[in-house]
Amino acid sequence: MKNRKQFQKYRMQVNRTVLADGTMALLKDFERYFATFPEHETIDFQLFIPRMHSWNKAVAEEVMATRIVTIKNIAKGEISKDVENALQTEIASAVLSSELSGLIDQHAEGEIDNLGFAIGNAYDAYRKNAGTVAEDFITERIATLLEEDDDLGGYEWRLNCLKTSMRGLRAGDFGIIAGRPDKGKTTFIASEVTHFAPQIPKHRNILWLNNEGPGRRIIPRLYQAALGISRSKLVEMSNEGVLEDAYNEVMGRDDKIRIADIHGMSAPRVESLIEAHDAEIVVYDMIDNIKGFGDMARTDLVLEEMYKWARECAVKHHHAGLATSQISNDGDGEMFPTLGMLKDSKTGKQGACDFQLMIGATNDPMMAAHRYMGLPKNKLRREGAPSDPRATVIFEPQIARYTDVGEE
């Protein structure tokens, strides 16, 4: 740790281990030295020793003599990479042991709801600190990255107003779809995911994580949205024995979109579901109800951690994530609610997403069939296109679809 890079790498880890007081005092002096000489990458011990004396005037002479011997040993040479790796693992193990003891105590005091989730996070940190996870850097060539970032890629939206403003969905994208209660969020999701499904690879799936009401009620809506038919027509086709074949012809197979009830589930169980179903697109409906993100006094901080977790899942498990949320009362009756009108959040949720789609609606009964698409945040913007379409669309709950004006 006489080298600045190694000092920065291990300093915080070492603070959480049980080391001798003398060692910790010496490392504190290392920290002072690097602060005093910001241009130095390695400690010059001819400069360090006199400063160490001035920083420790109250320390007994025999203690300082022991430290001087230690300093002279440190100055002799470098340790091998093998020794560093062994020490790195030892430090990480000590940190993990301390962390686990603290977690067990916190769980016993009722401060942690999901001990397994907390232990999993501690173990992930251990693997990283111990060097068992390769810290590779990105090696793709610029041509590949530019091709991947082409506006024409991804899974296209059904609504033309969205297709014009946003490129298609890709793995790693994470968006929020928000609306006031009972204003058509479920219909919007059904309309769009049944359009996405035929586009995704045959072996992969769309996973709809349902946290609102019985999930079985969503399935008829999917059939309506996929086929663009009313419920009475759905019943008629079912009685004729042709409904499932018609659905499979459009979707590819009947379980391409999978509904999973996750009421009361914690984040680790939800993440296991995502892995098990090999999801290409994951709908979190409603994400705000997932458990396991602590019991902070401020709801917005809990939600911020929740949305960060969902964003990380999208990257880690290589899927696109769509999280439904609610628009606060401030946005009631607004055609185009603003960025800060998400329920229980002004910036936390918004910071974790690539785009925020706000489904606006007026309270005028004459306009009950209209909805308004706003994108106050849009990092998926197509080049040359408006970032925010501010478009009027038709809400057609009778066939579980949204359509562009002029196409209804």
N, C-alpha and C positions, 0 to 999 in steps of 0.2 A: 504493500500500500504506500510505498515511498514514491510510486509513480501516480500522477494525478488521475489517469484513466482508471487504474485499478482502485484507487482510493474512492472515486465516485461510484464505481461499480459495487463495492462491498460495504461502504460506510453505513448505509441504513440497515443492512442485514446484520452487521456486527453489533449495532446498537441494541438489537433484540436478542442477543445471546448473552450467556453468562461468562464473561471474561474477567481476568484479574484487574483490580483497580489500576495497577500500574500500566497495564496495556491500554486501558481506556484513556488514561491520562495522556499517554504518549500519542495516541491517535487524535486526541483533542488538540495537541500541539501541532500535529501534522496538518490539521484543518486550518489552524491559525497561519501556518506557513504558506499554504496554498492561497489563502485569502490575502496575505501580505505581498506575495509575489505571483500575481495572476498570470505572468508570462512564463513561469517555470513549469515544465512538464514533469520534472523529477526534482526531488529535494536535494539541495546542495548542503551537505551536513556541516561544512565549514561555516556557512551562514546560519544553519539551524541551531547548532549547539549553544552559541552565546545567547541567542534569542530564547532558547528553552530555559536557560538559567534566569533570564529576566522575567519570563512568564510564570516561573515557579519559585519565587523568592521565599515563600513560606514553607517550602518542602525541605525536609531534613537532608543534610549533606550525604549521609550514607545511602538514602533513597536515590538522590541525584547521581551518586557514583554508580549505582546499579544500572540506572537508565543510560548513562554514558557508555557503559560496557555493551549494553544492548544496541545502542546506536552504532557503535563501531562494528559490531557483527553485521548489522543491517547494511552498512556502507560497503561491505566487502564484495558483494556481487549480487547476481540475480538468482532467483529460484527457478527450477526447471518447470516446464509446462505440466509435467506429470504431478509434481508437488502442488502446483497451483490448483490443478483439477481436484486433487484429493482434499485440499483445504476448502475449496469451493463446495464440495459435497458435504464436508463436515459442518461448515457454517450453515448451509441450507438445512441440514438435519437438525441442528440445534434450534434454528428459527422455527422449523415445523413442530418440534417437540414443545417449545414454548407456546406456539400458536394453538396447538391442540389442547394443551392444559387450560389455556384461557377460554377456549370455546366450550369445553366441558363445564367449566365453572359458570359461564354465562348461560348455558342451556339449563343448568340446575337452578339458576336464579330466575328463569323464565324470560331472559333477555333475547333469546334466539328461538324463533319458531321452528326452523328447519335445520337441525344439526347436520344432517347428511349433506345438504347443499353447502353449508359453511365449510365442512370438512373437505368437500370436493374442491372448493375454491382454494383452500389452504394447500391441498396437494398439488393443484395446478401451479400455484406459485412456487412450491418446492421444486417441482420438475424444471421450471424455468431457471430458478436460482442455482440449482445443482448442475445445470448445463446438460440435462438429459433431453431437453427439447432443442432441436437445431434452430439456431437463429439465422436462417437463410435470408438473404436479401433478394429483391425482385430482379430477375435476370432477363425478362422478355425484351425483345428488341422493339424499338420505337415504332416500326412499321406494324408489328402485331398489335401494339397498344392502340395505335390510331385506327386500325381496322376494327378492333373490339369496340372502340368508342364511336364508331360510325352511327349517324342518326338513324340509319335504316334497320339497325339490329333490334333484337328483343321481341317480346310477345306483344302484339298490337292490341290496343284497346278497342272495344266495340264502338264507343262514341267517337265520332269524327272530331268533335271539338277537343277531346283529349288527345286523340291521335295526332292532331295538327300541332299541339303545343308541346307534347311530351314524346320522346322516343319510347320504344317498347320496353317492357319490364325485363330485367336481367337478374341473374343470381347476384346477391349482395345488395340489391336495391331494397330500401325500406321506406314505405309511405304510410301516412295517416289519412284515413277517410273519415270525416266527421260530419255529423248532422244533428239536428235537434231530435228529441225522442219522437218516435212514430212518424218520421218524415221520409222513410224509404231507404235507410242504409242497407237493410238486408236485401231488398229488391235490387239495389244498385250492385251489391256484391254478387248476387246470383246472376244478374245480367252480364257482368264482366267476366266472372270466372268460367261461365259456360262458353264464352267466346275464347278465353285463353286455352281451355282444356284441349281442343283439337290441335293446338299449335305446339304443345309441349311434347318431348320425346315419349314414345310409346310405353317405355318401361317406368316412367316417372309419374307422379301423382300431384294433385292439388289437395292439400289438407286444410279443412275448415275447422278450426278450433272454436267450438261454440261454448259460450259462457252465459248465454241469455236464453232462458226458456228451453223446452225440450228440442234437441237437435233433430228428431224425427220429423218435426214440422217443416224443416228447411228442405227436405228431399223433394216434396211435390213442387216447391218453388223452383228447384233446379230443373225439373222436367219441363215446367212451363217456360222458363227462360231459355232453355236449350232449343225448344221447338217453337217458341213464340206463340203459344196457344193458351186459351182460357182454361180454368179448372173444369168447367163442364165438358169441354172437348177432351181434356185429360181423362176424365171418367169414361167418356164414350170410347176413346181409343183403348183404354184398359179393358173395358167390357168386350171389345172386339178382339182382344189378344194381340194387338199390334203396337202397343205403347212402348214396351221395352225395346223391341227391334228398332223402332224409329229413333229412340233415344241413343241406342248404341251406334246407330249409323252416323249420327252427328258427333257423338263424343268419343267414339272408338271402343269404349267398353263401359259397363254400368258403374264400375267403381273408380273411374278416373278422378272424380271429385269425392273425397271421403270426409264425412262429417264425424267429428269426435267430440262428445260432451266432456268438458274439462271442469265442471263446477267443483269448486273447492280444491282443485289441484294446485300443487306448488310448481315452481319453475323447473326443478329437475325432472319431475314426471312429464311435464309438457315437452321438455327438450328430448326426453326419451321417445315420446310419441313421434316427434318430428323425424328422428333418426330411423325409427322402425318403419315409417311409411314412405321413405325415400321421396320426400316432398320436393317438388320443383317450385311451387308457390305455396306459401302458408298464410292463411287468413286468421288473425287473432281477433275474435269477436266475442266479448269485449276484452281487450288486453288489460284494462284497468282492474279487473277482478281476479287476476292471477295472484296466488299467494307466494310468500317467501322473500319479500323485499324489506323486512324489518318493520319496526313500529315507530317510525320517526314522528315527532310532534307535527311536522309540516307535511301535509299530504303531497304537495308538489315535489318534494325531495324524494319521496317513495316512488312516485310515478316516473320521475326522471331516471332513477335507477332501473325501473321496469322497462322503459322504452330503450335505454342503452343496452340492456340484456337482449331484447328482441332484435335490435340492430346487429349485435355481435353474433347472435344465432344465425342471422341471414348470411353473414360473411362466413362463419365457421362451418355451417352445414350446407352452404352453396345453394341457397334458395332465395327467391324474392319474397319479402314480407309485406303484408297489408294489414294494418291494425286499425280497427274501428274505434272511434272515440265519440264523445258527445260535445256539441257546441254549448257553451254556457248560456245562461239566461240573457246575457248582454247581446247575444246574436239572435234572439227570438224575433221572427218576422223580418230579418235582414235577408236581402237577396244575395249579398256577397259579404258574409262575415269576414272579419279581419284575422290576421295571424294570431293575435293574442286572445281570441275568443274561444279557445279550447277550454273545456271544463277542467278546473283545478290546476291550470297551468298557464303561465304567461310566456315562459321561454324554455322550460325543462323538456317537455315532450317535443317541442318544435326543433330543438337542437339535435335530437337523435335521428331525425328523418331526412330523406332526400327530397320528399315532396309532401305537401299538406293540401289535400283536396277537401274543400269545404262545400257541402251540399246545402245551398241556401233555399229558403222558402218564405213566401209572404203569408200573412194571415188573412189576406183577401180571399173569401170563399170562391170568388169568380176565377181565381188563379190557382185553384187546388190541383190542377193537372200539370202545373209548371214547377220545375226545379231550376236552380241556377248553379252552374259549375264554376267555382273559383279556385285558383291555385296561388294563394298568397306566398307559398314557398315552392319553388320548382327548380331543382338542380338537374332535372332530366330534360331541360328545355331543348327543343330542336333549334339548330342554328337558323337565324333569320325569322323565326316564328315568335309570336307574342308569348311571353312567359306565363301570363295569366289570361286565359281565354275569356273569362267573364261571360259565359255562354248560357243562353236559355235552352233547356231541354224539356222533353215531355216525359212525365212520370206515368207509366202504364202498369199499375199493380195487378191489373186483371190478367196480364200475360207475363208478369215478373220481369219487365224490361224497362230500361230507359232508352229513349230514341232522340236523335237530333231533330230539331225543328225542321219541318218539311218532309220528314221521313216516316212520321207516325202513320 
